């Protein structure tokens, strides 16, 4: 049983990972396999965010469809594991890629500088997570010691 409640990907994206799908027509979304997922993991230690390679998480060179430069897409799985990608490629790599097409406990964008979280959003058209799911992510971040007092929160849903 997951540690957190999960919300499914919207039905309109069903089959988006299949070549020739009716969602994206000329492309398809790559869902990460279990073996491809680990490099996207974000660890939270002593209030800082780290990439899987041990470097501080920084989104300065990231890009999302929603916000443009400076933010990265993320999802949190039901077990509290957070995964993030610097590039959001429409029709090819989305929140559902990180979520492996499965329900997630949170989805949106993160902004961080040198491991310090500066902003979080719920901007994900694949999951449109109600606020309680983003609150779960904030709770998991706080468990890792992240100081949320200065983190900008942008809620769309």
GROMACS elastic network, one bead per residue, 0.5 to 0.9 nm:
[ bonds ]
;  ai    aj funct       b0    kb
    1     4     6  0.86370   500
    1    78     6  0.84598   500
    1    79     6  0.84955   500
    2     5     6  0.69306   500
    2     6     6  0.81259   500
    2    77     6  0.84008   500
    2    79     6  0.51808   500
    2    80     6  0.82929   500
    3    78     6  0.57869   500
    3    79     6  0.50596   500
    3    80     6  0.67650   500
    4    77     6  0.80949   500
    4    79     6  0.64324   500
    4    80     6  0.68969   500
    4   104     6  0.88921   500
    4   105     6  0.60385   500
    4   133     6  0.86230   500
    4   136     6  0.71500   500
    5    78     6  0.64246   500
    5   104     6  0.80176   500
    5   105     6  0.57397   500
    5   106     6  0.89999   500
    5   133     6  0.75997   500
    5   136     6  0.83732   500
    6    77     6  0.77027   500
    6    78     6  0.59644   500
    6   103     6  0.55129   500
    6   106     6  0.73479   500
    6   133     6  0.75830   500
    7    10     6  0.89432   500
    7   102     6  0.86884   500
    7   104     6  0.54527   500
    7   105     6  0.61830   500
    7   106     6  0.76773   500
    7   127     6  0.71010   500
    7   128     6  0.88908   500
    7   129     6  0.69319   500
    7   130     6  0.86770   500
    7   133     6  0.79132   500
    8    11     6  0.82558   500
    8   101     6  0.84809   500
    8   102     6  0.64659   500
    8   104     6  0.64846   500
    8   105     6  0.89078   500
    8   126     6  0.87637   500
    8   127     6  0.64439   500
    8   129     6  0.88357   500
    9    12     6  0.84519   500
    9    13     6  0.72041   500
    9    14     6  0.81922   500
    9    96     6  0.70623   500
    9    99     6  0.87743   500
    9   101     6  0.68281   500
    9   102     6  0.67086   500
    9   103     6  0.58823   500
    9   104     6  0.78726   500
    9   125     6  0.88790   500
    9   126     6  0.54859   500
    9   128     6  0.81568   500
   10    13     6  0.59581   500
   10    14     6  0.75628   500
   10   125     6  0.81220   500
   10   126     6  0.56906   500
   10   127     6  0.56967   500
   10   128     6  0.77573   500
   11    14     6  0.53521   500
   11   126     6  0.88330   500
   12    15     6  0.87277   500
   12    16     6  0.87985   500
   12    23     6  0.75897   500
   12   126     6  0.84904   500
   13    16     6  0.54620   500
   13    17     6  0.86954   500
   13    23     6  0.63570   500
   13   126     6  0.70345   500
   14    17     6  0.80793   500
   14    21     6  0.89253   500
   14    23     6  0.78841   500
   14   101     6  0.86844   500
   15    18     6  0.55686   500
   15    19     6  0.87611   500
   15    21     6  0.61706   500
   15    22     6  0.78139   500
   15    23     6  0.74824   500
   15    28     6  0.87065   500
   16    19     6  0.78639   500
   16    20     6  0.86636   500
   16    21     6  0.57153   500
   16    22     6  0.73629   500
   16    23     6  0.56242   500
   16    24     6  0.66778   500
   16    25     6  0.88476   500
   16    27     6  0.85428   500
   16    28     6  0.56241   500
   16    29     6  0.57452   500
   16    30     6  0.85821   500
   16    91     6  0.81416   500
   17    21     6  0.74020   500
   17    27     6  0.86262   500
   17    30     6  0.57475   500
   17    31     6  0.66101   500
   17    92     6  0.84170   500
   17    97     6  0.87412   500
   17   101     6  0.82991   500
   18    21     6  0.55297   500
   18    27     6  0.86574   500
   18    28     6  0.58666   500
   18    29     6  0.74599   500
   18    30     6  0.86045   500
   19    25     6  0.81726   500
   19    26     6  0.80927   500
   19    27     6  0.66633   500
   19    28     6  0.55059   500
   19    29     6  0.85720   500
   20    23     6  0.87062   500
   20    24     6  0.79560   500
   20    25     6  0.57010   500
   20    26     6  0.66501   500
   20    27     6  0.70736   500
   20    28     6  0.72735   500
   21    24     6  0.62675   500
   21    25     6  0.54960   500
   21    26     6  0.80189   500
   21    27     6  0.77992   500
   21    28     6  0.68642   500
   22    25     6  0.51876   500
   22    26     6  0.88767   500
   23    27     6  0.88024   500
   23    28     6  0.81750   500
   23    91     6  0.84078   500
   24    27     6  0.55318   500
   24    28     6  0.61562   500
   24    29     6  0.82341   500
   24    90     6  0.88563   500
   24    91     6  0.56941   500
   24    92     6  0.86962   500
   25    28     6  0.75302   500
   25    91     6  0.88011   500
   26    91     6  0.83944   500
   27    91     6  0.58665   500
   27    92     6  0.65314   500
   28    91     6  0.57939   500
   28    92     6  0.55159   500
   28    93     6  0.85046   500
   29    89     6  0.88960   500
   29    90     6  0.83490   500
   29    91     6  0.55978   500
   29    93     6  0.54429   500
   29    94     6  0.70824   500
   29    96     6  0.80498   500
   29    97     6  0.68267   500
   30    91     6  0.88465   500
   30    92     6  0.59170   500
   30    93     6  0.58468   500
   30    94     6  0.81016   500
   30    96     6  0.83872   500
   30    97     6  0.56331   500
   30   100     6  0.83562   500
   31    93     6  0.77581   500
   31    94     6  0.85468   500
   31    96     6  0.66514   500
   31    98     6  0.67788   500
   31    99     6  0.74753   500
   31   101     6  0.62546   500
   32    35     6  0.78335   500
   32    36     6  0.55365   500
   32    37     6  0.58027   500
   32    96     6  0.87975   500
   32    97     6  0.55028   500
   32    98     6  0.61883   500
   32    99     6  0.77874   500
   32   100     6  0.54464   500
   32   101     6  0.86454   500
   33    36     6  0.51010   500
   33    37     6  0.62103   500
   33    97     6  0.89694   500
   33   100     6  0.69172   500
   34    37     6  0.54143   500
   34    38     6  0.75744   500
   34   100     6  0.84350   500
   35    38     6  0.67770   500
   36    39     6  0.69890   500
   36    40     6  0.82173   500
   37    40     6  0.57046   500
   37    41     6  0.71092   500
   37    83     6  0.78783   500
   37    98     6  0.71763   500
   37   100     6  0.87198   500
   38    41     6  0.53713   500
   38    52     6  0.69589   500
   38    83     6  0.82392   500
   39    42     6  0.85554   500
   39    51     6  0.75789   500
   39    52     6  0.52932   500
   39    53     6  0.72241   500
   39    83     6  0.85223   500
   40    51     6  0.71585   500
   40    52     6  0.65161   500
   40    82     6  0.82838   500
   40    83     6  0.50516   500
   40    84     6  0.53846   500
   40    85     6  0.62685   500
   40    98     6  0.78910   500
   41    50     6  0.84261   500
   41    51     6  0.62984   500
   41    52     6  0.53677   500
   41    81     6  0.71872   500
   41    82     6  0.58517   500
   41    84     6  0.65129   500
   42    49     6  0.63757   500
   42    50     6  0.55187   500
   42    52     6  0.61005   500
   42    57     6  0.75419   500
   42    81     6  0.75579   500
   42    82     6  0.54164   500
   42    83     6  0.55060   500
   42    84     6  0.66717   500
   43    48     6  0.82015   500
   43    49     6  0.57151   500
   43    50     6  0.50734   500
   43    51     6  0.64408   500
   43    52     6  0.69951   500
   43    54     6  0.86024   500
   43    57     6  0.89379   500
   43    81     6  0.79465   500
   43    82     6  0.72941   500
   43    83     6  0.87679   500
   43   144     6  0.85813   500
   44    47     6  0.63642   500
   44    48     6  0.56062   500
   44    50     6  0.62771   500
   44    82     6  0.89505   500
   44   115     6  0.89669   500
   44   140     6  0.88853   500
   44   141     6  0.68492   500
   44   143     6  0.85988   500
   44   144     6  0.52138   500
   44   145     6  0.76118   500
   44   146     6  0.76839   500
   45    48     6  0.54485   500
   45    49     6  0.65940   500
   45    50     6  0.76165   500
   45   144     6  0.55268   500
   45   145     6  0.68925   500
   45   146     6  0.82506   500
   46    49     6  0.85327   500
   46   144     6  0.62550   500
   46   145     6  0.53620   500
   46   146     6  0.72710   500
   47   115     6  0.83840   500
   47   116     6  0.75900   500
   47   117     6  0.87388   500
   47   141     6  0.79002   500
   47   142     6  0.77532   500
   47   143     6  0.87532   500
   47   144     6  0.57357   500
   47   147     6  0.65058   500
   48    56     6  0.75321   500
   48    57     6  0.81058   500
   48   114     6  0.83048   500
   48   116     6  0.55103   500
   48   117     6  0.73905   500
   48   144     6  0.79617   500
   48   145     6  0.75607   500
   48   146     6  0.63508   500
   48   147     6  0.89967   500
   49    55     6  0.87661   500
   49    56     6  0.60938   500
   49    57     6  0.53422   500
   49    58     6  0.83958   500
   49   112     6  0.80472   500
   49   114     6  0.82381   500
   49   116     6  0.64999   500
   49   117     6  0.71902   500
   49   141     6  0.89320   500
   49   144     6  0.89312   500
   49   146     6  0.82896   500
   50    53     6  0.78200   500
   50    54     6  0.57490   500
   50    55     6  0.55827   500
   50    58     6  0.84991   500
   50   114     6  0.89211   500
   50   115     6  0.61916   500
   51    54     6  0.54145   500
   51    55     6  0.54274   500
   51    56     6  0.60686   500
   51    57     6  0.53068   500
   51    58     6  0.86754   500
   51    84     6  0.87512   500
   51   115     6  0.88800   500
   52    55     6  0.74187   500
   53    56     6  0.88549   500
   54    57     6  0.86924   500
   55    58     6  0.87522   500
   55   114     6  0.88047   500
   55   115     6  0.83753   500
   56   113     6  0.82589   500
   56   114     6  0.54252   500
   56   116     6  0.84131   500
   57   112     6  0.65358   500
   57   113     6  0.70483   500
   57   114     6  0.60634   500
   57   116     6  0.77824   500
   57   117     6  0.86686   500
   58    61     6  0.77138   500
   58    62     6  0.82699   500
   58    70     6  0.86916   500
   58    71     6  0.88516   500
   58   111     6  0.74284   500
   58   114     6  0.52252   500
   58   115     6  0.59102   500
   58   116     6  0.79665   500
   58   117     6  0.86924   500
   59    63     6  0.80802   500
   59    69     6  0.83316   500
   59    70     6  0.52616   500
   59    71     6  0.53476   500
   59    72     6  0.60360   500
   59    86     6  0.68034   500
   59   110     6  0.76586   500
   59   111     6  0.56865   500
   59   112     6  0.54506   500
   59   113     6  0.65035   500
   59   114     6  0.85705   500
   60    63     6  0.85506   500
   60    69     6  0.72293   500
   60    71     6  0.70824   500
   60    72     6  0.89532   500
   60   111     6  0.79403   500
   60   112     6  0.75296   500
   60   113     6  0.69028   500
   61    69     6  0.68185   500
   61    70     6  0.59802   500
   61    71     6  0.80223   500
   61    72     6  0.88642   500
   61    86     6  0.73297   500
   62    68     6  0.80739   500
   62    69     6  0.56957   500
   62    70     6  0.51349   500
   62    71     6  0.53725   500
   62    72     6  0.54104   500
   62    73     6  0.87459   500
   62    85     6  0.79997   500
   62    87     6  0.59255   500
   62    88     6  0.85138   500
   62   111     6  0.88633   500
   63    66     6  0.86846   500
   63    67     6  0.74454   500
   63    68     6  0.50087   500
   63    70     6  0.59539   500
   63    71     6  0.56498   500
   63    72     6  0.59808   500
   63    73     6  0.82408   500
   63    86     6  0.60868   500
   63    87     6  0.53104   500
   63    88     6  0.63569   500
   63    89     6  0.89294   500
   64    67     6  0.55771   500
   64    69     6  0.66165   500
   64    70     6  0.80609   500
   64    71     6  0.62034   500
   64    72     6  0.59742   500
   64    73     6  0.64857   500
   64    86     6  0.76872   500
   64    87     6  0.62744   500
   64    89     6  0.77943   500
   64   109     6  0.78683   500
   65    68     6  0.58095   500
   65    69     6  0.89557   500
   65    87     6  0.88160   500
   65    88     6  0.61655   500
   65    89     6  0.74756   500
   65    90     6  0.72099   500
   66   109     6  0.86195   500
   66   123     6  0.67974   500
   66   124     6  0.81645   500
   67    70     6  0.79035   500
   67    71     6  0.68867   500
   67   109     6  0.84855   500
   67   123     6  0.87176   500
   68    71     6  0.69740   500
   69    72     6  0.84196   500
   70    86     6  0.89246   500
   70   110     6  0.88031   500
   70   111     6  0.64343   500
   70   112     6  0.82461   500
   71    86     6  0.73830   500
   71    87     6  0.89795   500
   71   109     6  0.60894   500
   71   110     6  0.55525   500
   71   112     6  0.76459   500
   71   119     6  0.85427   500
   71   120     6  0.88964   500
   72    84     6  0.64616   500
   72    85     6  0.57396   500
   72    87     6  0.66956   500
   72    88     6  0.75030   500
   72   108     6  0.83831   500
   72   109     6  0.53167   500
   72   110     6  0.53684   500
   72   111     6  0.65343   500
   72   112     6  0.88502   500
   73    83     6  0.84708   500
   73    84     6  0.55800   500
   73    85     6  0.55740   500
   73    86     6  0.67295   500
   73    87     6  0.74767   500
   73    88     6  0.66727   500
   73    94     6  0.77092   500
   73    95     6  0.65069   500
   73    98     6  0.88415   500
   73   107     6  0.76041   500
   73   108     6  0.57226   500
   73   110     6  0.63613   500
   73   123     6  0.85172   500
   73   124     6  0.82591   500
   74    82     6  0.69395   500
   74    83     6  0.54733   500
   74    85     6  0.64911   500
   74    86     6  0.89710   500
   74    95     6  0.64451   500
   74    98     6  0.72703   500
   74    99     6  0.88604   500
   74   106     6  0.81388   500
   74   107     6  0.56092   500
   74   108     6  0.55311   500
   74   109     6  0.55587   500
   74   110     6  0.66635   500
   75    81     6  0.83967   500
   75    82     6  0.58370   500
   75    83     6  0.55314   500
   75    84     6  0.66062   500
   75    95     6  0.63627   500
   75    96     6  0.83544   500
   75    98     6  0.64272   500
   75    99     6  0.63679   500
   75   104     6  0.66556   500
   75   105     6  0.73443   500
   75   106     6  0.54383   500
   75   108     6  0.65909   500
   75   109     6  0.83425   500
   75   137     6  0.88207   500
   76    79     6  0.78804   500
   76    80     6  0.58553   500
   76    81     6  0.55187   500
   76    83     6  0.63153   500
   76    84     6  0.88176   500
   76    98     6  0.87771   500
   76    99     6  0.78028   500
   76   104     6  0.59664   500
   76   105     6  0.52711   500
   76   107     6  0.63776   500
   76   136     6  0.89237   500
   76   137     6  0.67949   500
   77    80     6  0.55007   500
   77    81     6  0.53769   500
   77    82     6  0.64449   500
   77    83     6  0.80350   500
   77    99     6  0.69465   500
   77   102     6  0.89267   500
   77   103     6  0.77808   500
   77   105     6  0.52991   500
   77   106     6  0.72097   500
   78    81     6  0.73306   500
   78   103     6  0.80775   500
   78   104     6  0.59403   500
   78   105     6  0.50491   500
   78   106     6  0.84224   500
   79    82     6  0.89478   500
   79   105     6  0.82441   500
   80   105     6  0.75740   500
   80   136     6  0.86600   500
   80   137     6  0.77024   500
   80   140     6  0.65236   500
   81   140     6  0.87946   500
   82   106     6  0.88825   500
   82   137     6  0.84181   500
   83    98     6  0.64074   500
   83    99     6  0.83014   500
   84    95     6  0.86268   500
   84    98     6  0.71756   500
   84   109     6  0.84130   500
   84   110     6  0.81119   500
   85    88     6  0.71028   500
   85    93     6  0.89136   500
   85    94     6  0.87941   500
   85    95     6  0.86772   500
   85    98     6  0.77925   500
   87    93     6  0.77382   500
   87    94     6  0.86925   500
   88    92     6  0.81199   500
   88    93     6  0.57122   500
   88    94     6  0.57672   500
   88    95     6  0.81123   500
   89    92     6  0.53107   500
   89    94     6  0.65575   500
   90    93     6  0.63225   500
   90    94     6  0.68766   500
   91    94     6  0.75445   500
   92    97     6  0.84209   500
   93    96     6  0.76506   500
   93    97     6  0.56897   500
   93    98     6  0.82960   500
   94    97     6  0.51584   500
   94    98     6  0.70849   500
   94    99     6  0.87690   500
   94   124     6  0.85887   500
   94   126     6  0.77546   500
   95    98     6  0.53555   500
   95    99     6  0.61659   500
   95   100     6  0.84654   500
   95   101     6  0.84708   500
   95   107     6  0.68216   500
   95   108     6  0.76643   500
   95   124     6  0.68580   500
   95   125     6  0.85375   500
   95   126     6  0.66546   500
   95   127     6  0.78736   500
   96   100     6  0.56570   500
   96   102     6  0.72424   500
   96   103     6  0.86932   500
   96   104     6  0.88479   500
   96   126     6  0.65947   500
   96   127     6  0.80089   500
   97   100     6  0.50136   500
   97   101     6  0.63456   500
   98   101     6  0.77940   500
   99   102     6  0.55358   500
   99   103     6  0.69165   500
   99   104     6  0.62163   500
   99   107     6  0.88125   500
  100   103     6  0.85104   500
  101   104     6  0.88677   500
  103   106     6  0.89516   500
  103   127     6  0.82359   500
  104   107     6  0.71429   500
  104   127     6  0.80824   500
  104   129     6  0.89485   500
  104   133     6  0.87204   500
  105   129     6  0.84162   500
  105   133     6  0.57649   500
  105   134     6  0.79254   500
  105   136     6  0.71381   500
  105   137     6  0.74358   500
  106   122     6  0.76850   500
  106   127     6  0.82569   500
  106   129     6  0.64214   500
  106   130     6  0.87670   500
  106   132     6  0.86760   500
  106   134     6  0.53929   500
  106   135     6  0.83457   500
  106   136     6  0.70916   500
  106   137     6  0.61006   500
  107   121     6  0.80758   500
  107   122     6  0.58353   500
  107   123     6  0.72018   500
  107   124     6  0.61077   500
  107   126     6  0.87611   500
  107   127     6  0.68585   500
  107   128     6  0.78765   500
  107   129     6  0.65899   500
  107   133     6  0.78622   500
  107   134     6  0.71163   500
  107   137     6  0.84636   500
  108   120     6  0.71363   500
  108   121     6  0.51190   500
  108   124     6  0.51133   500
  108   125     6  0.88800   500
  108   127     6  0.87186   500
  108   128     6  0.85780   500
  108   129     6  0.82320   500
  108   134     6  0.80835   500
  109   119     6  0.79759   500
  109   120     6  0.56090   500
  109   121     6  0.50319   500
  109   122     6  0.65158   500
  109   123     6  0.63057   500
  109   124     6  0.79090   500
  110   117     6  0.73191   500
  110   118     6  0.78231   500
  110   119     6  0.57987   500
  110   121     6  0.66507   500
  111   116     6  0.85269   500
  111   117     6  0.60419   500
  111   118     6  0.55268   500
  111   120     6  0.63782   500
  111   121     6  0.88439   500
  112   115     6  0.58996   500
  112   116     6  0.52304   500
  112   118     6  0.52438   500
  112   119     6  0.69658   500
  113   116     6  0.52629   500
  113   117     6  0.67053   500
  113   118     6  0.71918   500
  114   117     6  0.85022   500
  116   146     6  0.79816   500
  116   147     6  0.87587   500
  117   120     6  0.78516   500
  117   146     6  0.74831   500
  117   147     6  0.82499   500
  117   148     6  0.80785   500
  117   150     6  0.86374   500
  117   151     6  0.64838   500
  117   152     6  0.89548   500
  118   148     6  0.85127   500
  118   150     6  0.68273   500
  118   152     6  0.61437   500
  118   153     6  0.88965   500
  119   150     6  0.83759   500
  119   153     6  0.58440   500
  119   154     6  0.77526   500
  120   123     6  0.89582   500
  120   134     6  0.85059   500
  120   138     6  0.86633   500
  120   151     6  0.70923   500
  120   152     6  0.63080   500
  120   153     6  0.51888   500
  120   154     6  0.64146   500
  120   155     6  0.86166   500
  121   124     6  0.85794   500
  121   134     6  0.77823   500
  121   152     6  0.82780   500
  121   153     6  0.57888   500
  121   155     6  0.58262   500
  121   156     6  0.77823   500
  122   127     6  0.89949   500
  122   128     6  0.71981   500
  122   129     6  0.64429   500
  122   130     6  0.80835   500
  122   131     6  0.75793   500
  122   133     6  0.85812   500
  122   134     6  0.63319   500
  122   153     6  0.85211   500
  122   154     6  0.67690   500
  122   155     6  0.55765   500
  122   156     6  0.62991   500
  122   157     6  0.70311   500
  123   127     6  0.86985   500
  123   128     6  0.70164   500
  123   129     6  0.81948   500
  123   154     6  0.81014   500
  123   155     6  0.74374   500
  123   156     6  0.64669   500
  123   157     6  0.80862   500
  124   127     6  0.55822   500
  124   128     6  0.53200   500
  124   129     6  0.72946   500
  125   128     6  0.52432   500
  125   129     6  0.86428   500
  126   129     6  0.87465   500
  127   130     6  0.87976   500
  128   156     6  0.82047   500
  128   157     6  0.63237   500
  129   132     6  0.78075   500
  129   133     6  0.59573   500
  129   134     6  0.71199   500
  129   156     6  0.88631   500
  129   157     6  0.64035   500
  130   133     6  0.58467   500
  130   134     6  0.72810   500
  130   155     6  0.88289   500
  130   156     6  0.85773   500
  130   157     6  0.52486   500
  131   134     6  0.52368   500
  131   135     6  0.62188   500
  131   136     6  0.87388   500
  131   155     6  0.70250   500
  131   156     6  0.83939   500
  131   157     6  0.61822   500
  132   136     6  0.63284   500
  132   137     6  0.88974   500
  133   136     6  0.50302   500
  133   137     6  0.66160   500
  133   138     6  0.88222   500
  134   137     6  0.50256   500
  134   138     6  0.63061   500
  134   139     6  0.86094   500
  134   155     6  0.84932   500
  135   139     6  0.61155   500
  135   140     6  0.86709   500
  136   140     6  0.62908   500
  136   141     6  0.86632   500
  137   140     6  0.50856   500
  137   141     6  0.61929   500
  137   142     6  0.85648   500
  138   141     6  0.50282   500
  138   142     6  0.60832   500
  138   143     6  0.85626   500
  138   146     6  0.87461   500
  138   148     6  0.77172   500
  139   142     6  0.50704   500
  139   143     6  0.62071   500
  139   144     6  0.88349   500
  140   143     6  0.50050   500
  140   144     6  0.66293   500
  140   146     6  0.89716   500
  141   144     6  0.51854   500
  141   145     6  0.66670   500
  141   146     6  0.55098   500
  141   147     6  0.84527   500
  141   148     6  0.82118   500
  142   147     6  0.67457   500
  142   148     6  0.69782   500
  143   146     6  0.73639   500
  145   148     6  0.88584   500
  146   149     6  0.89881   500
  147   150     6  0.70696   500
  147   151     6  0.76593   500
  148   151     6  0.50650   500
  148   152     6  0.84093   500
  149   152     6  0.85336   500
